Amino acid sequence: SELEEARRREAPVVREGPSPLEERLRTELEESRRREALATDTRTNSLEKELQAQLDLSLAREANLQSSETKAASLRSELQSAQEALEVTSTKPGLEYIEEVKAELATV
């Protein structure tokens, strides 16, 4: 009987479910995973915002460049018109040309 009692004391205790240590470790692991997922989401959101800001800046620069190109084309056209008018005025006496322009304007 003493031998049976000693065996019972030495025999491992069989428990239902996880031990308190296992529960605590499982909880800590789940919390750690949640914190890491949150940190990853935060980093991802930060990177997305940074990339969006860079994209917006690039689009603004492109729009500004297109506007500048349009202005340059307009100025080139004005310059060409002015050069053509200068050529016309330099081939005819200035007053004669002015009279022709006045006559054309009067018919409009």
MDAnalysis code that builds the backbone (N, CA, C; Angstrom):
import MDAnalysis as mda
import numpy as np

u = mda.Universe.empty(324, n_residues=108, atom_resindex=np.repeat(np.arange(108), 3), trajectory=True)
u.add_TopologyAttr("name", ["N", "CA", "C"] * 108)
u.add_TopologyAttr("resid", np.arange(1, 109))
u.add_TopologyAttr("resname", ["SER", "GLU", "LEU", "GLU", "GLU", "ALA", "ARG", "ARG", "ARG", "GLU", "ALA", "PRO", "VAL", "VAL", "ARG", "GLU", "GLY", "PRO", "SER", "PRO", "LEU", "GLU", "GLU", "ARG", "LEU", "ARG", "THR", "GLU", "LEU", "GLU", "GLU", "SER", "ARG", "ARG", "ARG", "GLU", "ALA", "LEU", "ALA", "THR", "ASP", "THR", "ARG", "THR", "ASN", "SER", "LEU", "GLU", "LYS", "GLU", "LEU", "GLN", "ALA", "GLN", "LEU", "ASP", "LEU", "SER", "LEU", "ALA", "ARG", "GLU", "ALA", "ASN", "LEU", "GLN", "SER", "SER", "GLU", "THR", "LYS", "ALA", "ALA", "SER", "LEU", "ARG", "SER", "GLU", "LEU", "GLN", "SER", "ALA", "GLN", "GLU", "ALA", "LEU", "GLU", "VAL", "THR", "SER", "THR", "LYS", "PRO", "GLY", "LEU", "GLU", "TYR", "ILE", "GLU", "GLU", "VAL", "LYS", "ALA", "GLU", "LEU", "ALA", "THR", "VAL"])
u.atoms.positions = np.array([
    [0.816, -1.187, 0.000],
    [0.000, 0.000, 0.000],
    [0.862, 1.255, 0.000],
    [1.957, 1.238, 0.758],
    [2.876, 2.370, 0.720],
    [3.503, 2.513, -0.657],
    [3.789, 1.427, -1.301],
    [4.367, 1.444, -2.643],
    [3.385, 2.055, -3.639],
    [2.125, 1.698, -3.555],
    [1.103, 2.264, -4.444],
    [0.943, 3.757, -4.209],
    [0.995, 4.142, -2.927],
    [0.873, 5.567, -2.609],
    [2.072, 6.346, -3.135],
    [3.240, 5.820, -3.072],
    [4.454, 6.474, -3.591],
    [4.367, 6.593, -5.102],
    [3.868, 5.576, -5.748],
    [3.713, 5.628, -7.217],
    [2.722, 6.719, -7.608],
    [1.654, 6.845, -6.873],
    [0.662, 7.885, -7.172],
    [1.262, 9.278, -7.021],
    [2.113, 9.450, -5.998],
    [2.739, 10.760, -5.809],
    [3.710, 11.060, -6.938],
    [4.398, 10.074, -7.419],
    [5.380, 10.265, -8.482],
    [4.733, 10.316, -9.859],
    [3.574, 9.781, -9.993],
    [2.896, 9.750, -11.300],
    [2.537, 11.182, -11.711],
    [2.681, 11.455, -13.006],
    [2.344, 12.812, -13.468],
    [0.851, 13.077, -13.288],
    [0.554, 14.316, -12.958],
    [-0.838, 14.711, -12.774],
    [-1.427, 14.980, -14.150],
    [-2.511, 14.343, -14.455],
    [-3.181, 14.531, -15.738],
    [-4.250, 15.585, -15.538],
    [-4.137, 16.669, -16.315],
    [-5.094, 17.764, -16.182],
    [-5.923, 17.868, -17.452],
    [-7.070, 18.412, -17.262],
    [-7.926, 18.701, -18.406],
    [-7.567, 20.099, -18.904],
    [-7.271, 20.261, -20.207],
    [-6.984, 21.579, -20.768],
    [-5.556, 22.018, -20.489],
    [-5.235, 23.198, -20.959],
    [-3.871, 23.704, -20.823],
    [-3.577, 24.186, -19.397],
    [-2.307, 24.169, -19.071],
    [-1.890, 24.639, -17.750],
    [-1.924, 26.163, -17.721],
    [-1.890, 26.747, -16.537],
    [-1.862, 28.215, -16.445],
    [-0.671, 28.809, -17.194],
    [0.477, 28.143, -17.144],
    [1.653, 28.631, -17.872],
    [1.405, 28.611, -19.379],
    [0.811, 27.514, -19.870],
    [0.494, 27.428, -21.294],
    [-0.496, 28.515, -21.701],
    [-1.493, 28.753, -20.864],
    [-2.481, 29.801, -21.148],
    [-1.813, 31.166, -21.221],
    [-0.949, 31.460, -20.249],
    [-0.267, 32.748, -20.218],
    [0.630, 32.917, -21.455],
    [1.372, 31.867, -21.805],
    [2.240, 31.931, -22.980],
    [1.437, 32.101, -24.267],
    [0.319, 31.407, -24.362],
    [-0.542, 31.528, -25.545],
    [-1.087, 32.961, -25.649],
    [-1.533, 33.497, -24.527],
    [-2.064, 34.868, -24.503],
    [-0.981, 35.868, -24.908],
    [0.219, 35.723, -24.351],
    [1.319, 36.627, -24.696],
    [1.673, 36.526, -26.177],
    [1.658, 35.319, -26.721],
    [1.958, 35.136, -28.139],
    [0.902, 35.814, -29.008],
    [-0.370, 35.645, -28.664],
    [-1.453, 36.290, -29.421],
    [-1.337, 37.812, -29.361],
    [-1.047, 38.348, -28.164],
    [-0.884, 39.795, -28.017],
    [0.310, 40.295, -28.828],
    [1.383, 39.546, -28.811],
    [2.571, 39.918, -29.584],
    [2.255, 39.933, -31.082],
    [1.510, 38.940, -31.537],
    [1.124, 38.891, -32.958],
    [0.224, 40.068, -33.321],
    [-0.721, 40.407, -32.425],
    [-1.597, 41.558, -32.675],
    [-0.792, 42.856, -32.745],
    [0.152, 43.030, -31.818],
    [0.983, 44.250, -31.833],
    [1.812, 44.330, -33.116],
    [2.373, 43.214, -33.537],
    [3.180, 43.201, -34.760],
    [2.314, 43.492, -35.981],
    [1.111, 42.929, -36.015],
    [0.207, 43.202, -37.143],
    [-0.177, 44.681, -37.172],
    [-0.428, 45.264, -36.008],
    [-0.761, 46.683, -35.929],
    [0.421, 47.540, -36.383],
    [1.628, 47.188, -35.942],
    [2.824, 47.931, -36.347],
    [3.032, 47.829, -37.861],
    [2.789, 46.650, -38.409],
    [2.927, 46.463, -39.859],
    [1.900, 47.307, -40.599],
    [0.651, 47.312, -40.112],
    [-0.389, 48.144, -40.729],
    [-0.014, 49.616, -40.673],
    [0.525, 50.047, -39.537],
    [0.918, 51.450, -39.366],
    [2.030, 51.804, -40.351],
    [3.036, 50.941, -40.475],
    [4.141, 51.182, -41.425],
    [3.608, 51.209, -42.850],
    [2.709, 50.280, -43.165],
    [2.131, 50.221, -44.512],
    [1.358, 51.504, -44.817],
    [0.538, 51.945, -43.865],
    [-0.226, 53.184, -44.061],
    [0.696, 54.371, -44.237],
    [1.761, 54.418, -43.466],
    [2.716, 55.516, -43.566],
    [3.379, 55.519, -44.936],
    [3.772, 54.352, -45.411],
    [4.401, 54.250, -46.733],
    [3.409, 54.622, -47.833],
    [2.157, 54.188, -47.693],
    [1.137, 54.534, -48.694],
    [0.935, 56.040, -48.758],
    [0.898, 56.692, -47.584],
    [0.732, 58.146, -47.553],
    [1.924, 58.840, -48.201],
    [3.119, 58.354, -47.915],
    [4.328, 58.949, -48.501],
    [4.331, 58.787, -50.018],
    [3.970, 57.612, -50.494],
    [3.921, 57.376, -51.943],
    [2.845, 58.230, -52.607],
    [1.700, 58.389, -51.953],
    [0.634, 59.231, -52.504],
    [1.097, 60.677, -52.590],
    [1.809, 61.149, -51.565],
    [2.324, 62.524, -51.583],
    [3.321, 62.706, -52.723],
    [4.182, 61.721, -52.935],
    [5.142, 61.798, -54.039],
    [4.430, 61.792, -55.388],
    [3.394, 60.976, -55.513],
    [2.621, 60.921, -56.748],
    [1.934, 62.256, -57.006],
    [1.317, 62.822, -55.964],
    [0.651, 64.123, -56.104],
    [1.638, 65.199, -56.537],
    [2.829, 65.186, -55.948],
    [3.855, 66.166, -56.303],
    [4.287, 65.980, -57.759],
    [4.469, 64.752, -58.178],
    [4.860, 64.481, -59.567],
    [3.783, 64.944, -60.545],
    [2.518, 64.686, -60.198],
    [1.419, 65.117, -61.069],
    [1.347, 66.641, -61.147],
    [1.581, 67.301, -60.022],
    [1.572, 68.768, -60.023],
    [2.713, 69.307, -60.878],
    [3.876, 68.689, -60.761],
    [5.023, 69.122, -61.575],
    [4.738, 68.903, -63.057],
    [4.127, 67.769, -63.383],
    [3.809, 67.481, -64.784],
    [2.810, 68.505, -65.329],
    [1.795, 68.820, -64.531],
    [0.804, 69.813, -64.959],
    [1.462, 71.173, -65.150],
    [2.367, 71.534, -64.257],
    [3.086, 72.801, -64.362],
    [3.955, 72.816, -65.618],
    [4.597, 71.699, -65.903],
    [5.440, 71.594, -67.096],
    [4.587, 71.734, -68.357],
    [3.429, 71.065, -68.383],
    [2.552, 71.169, -69.551],
    [2.064, 72.599, -69.726],
    [1.751, 73.265, -68.628],
    [1.320, 74.654, -68.689],
    [2.446, 75.528, -69.245],
    [3.657, 75.281, -68.790],
    [4.818, 76.042, -69.276],
    [5.047, 75.795, -70.765],
    [4.883, 74.532, -71.187],
    [5.065, 74.214, -72.610],
    [4.004, 74.912, -73.455],
    [2.776, 74.962, -72.953],
    [1.694, 75.648, -73.670],
    [2.002, 77.140, -73.780],
    [2.460, 77.740, -72.682],
    [2.819, 79.156, -72.704],
    [3.959, 79.411, -73.684],
    [4.949, 78.520, -73.695],
    [6.085, 78.675, -74.603],
    [5.623, 78.603, -76.058],
    [4.722, 77.670, -76.348],
    [4.209, 77.551, -77.719],
    [3.455, 78.819, -78.112],
    [2.665, 79.369, -77.186],
    [1.924, 80.595, -77.444],
    [2.887, 81.761, -77.698],
    [3.917, 81.848, -76.891],
    [4.904, 82.924, -77.069],
    [5.660, 82.771, -78.391],
    [5.976, 81.532, -78.766],
    [6.650, 81.305, -80.064],
    [5.751, 81.761, -81.208],
    [4.456, 81.462, -81.078],
    [3.504, 81.874, -82.114],
    [3.427, 83.399, -82.190],
    [3.351, 84.057, -81.032],
    [3.318, 85.517, -81.011],
    [4.585, 86.107, -81.621],
    [5.724, 85.502, -81.277],
    [7.001, 85.975, -81.814],
    [7.028, 85.823, -83.336],
    [6.551, 84.693, -83.827],
    [6.530, 84.466, -85.271],
    [5.623, 85.496, -85.949],
    [4.462, 85.759, -85.362],
    [3.552, 86.762, -85.933],
    [4.209, 88.140, -85.939],
    [4.881, 88.470, -84.854],
    [5.559, 89.773, -84.783],
    [6.678, 89.859, -85.819],
    [7.411, 88.761, -86.003],
    [8.487, 88.761, -87.003],
    [7.912, 88.918, -88.412],
    [6.806, 88.228, -88.671],
    [6.175, 88.351, -89.987],
    [5.685, 89.778, -90.213],
    [5.085, 90.380, -89.180],
    [4.618, 91.765, -89.305],
    [5.799, 92.698, -89.519],
    [6.900, 92.439, -88.853],
    [8.092, 93.267, -89.012],
    [8.627, 93.154, -90.435],
    [8.617, 91.925, -90.977],
    [9.083, 91.736, -92.353],
    [8.219, 92.517, -93.333],
    [6.882, 92.491, -93.088],
    [5.960, 93.210, -93.968],
    [6.229, 94.709, -93.877],
    [6.396, 95.212, -92.661],
    [6.612, 96.658, -92.510],
    [7.976, 97.081, -93.019],
    [8.921, 96.157, -93.023],
    [10.242, 96.552, -93.494],
    [10.324, 96.507, -95.015],
    [9.403, 95.808, -95.686],
    [9.443, 95.748, -97.150],
    [8.659, 96.886, -97.784],
    [7.748, 97.500, -97.028],
    [6.968, 98.613, -97.559],
    [7.225, 99.828, -96.668],
    [7.072, 100.944, -97.180],
    [7.169, 102.116, -96.305],
    [6.121, 102.014, -95.201],
    [6.477, 102.394, -94.003],
    [5.627, 102.240, -92.835],
    [4.265, 102.886, -92.976],
    [4.183, 104.116, -93.486],
    [2.889, 104.798, -93.593],
    [1.975, 104.101, -94.582],
    [2.560, 103.624, -95.684],
    [1.774, 102.917, -96.697],
    [1.138, 101.664, -96.085],
    [1.909, 100.956, -95.302],
    [1.409, 99.735, -94.649],
    [0.286, 100.081, -93.673],
    [0.459, 101.131, -92.884],
    [-0.558, 101.543, -91.917],
    [-1.857, 101.889, -92.636],
    [-1.773, 102.563, -93.764],
    [-2.977, 102.923, -94.522],
    [-3.682, 101.662, -95.030],
    [-2.919, 100.682, -95.465],
    [-3.518, 99.424, -95.934],
    [-4.265, 98.721, -94.788],
    [-3.646, 98.702, -93.616],
    [-4.266, 98.051, -92.457],
    [-5.544, 98.788, -92.080],
    [-5.516, 100.130, -92.105],
    [-6.704, 100.911, -91.777],
    [-7.824, 100.607, -92.771],
    [-7.475, 100.486, -94.032],
    [-8.477, 100.192, -95.064],
    [-9.071, 98.809, -94.830],
    [-8.228, 97.835, -94.498],
    [-8.728, 96.474, -94.215],
    [-9.635, 96.482, -93.007],
    [-9.273, 97.196, -91.988],
    [-10.072, 97.257, -90.766],
    [-11.415, 97.933, -91.012],
    [-11.428, 98.911, -91.905],
    [-12.660, 99.616, -92.207],
    [-13.673, 98.687, -92.898],
    [-13.213, 97.691, -93.608],
    [-14.103, 96.783, -94.301],
    [-14.654, 95.697, -93.405],
    [-14.082, 95.557, -92.237],
    [-14.495, 94.455, -91.328],
    [-15.739, 94.832, -90.558],
])
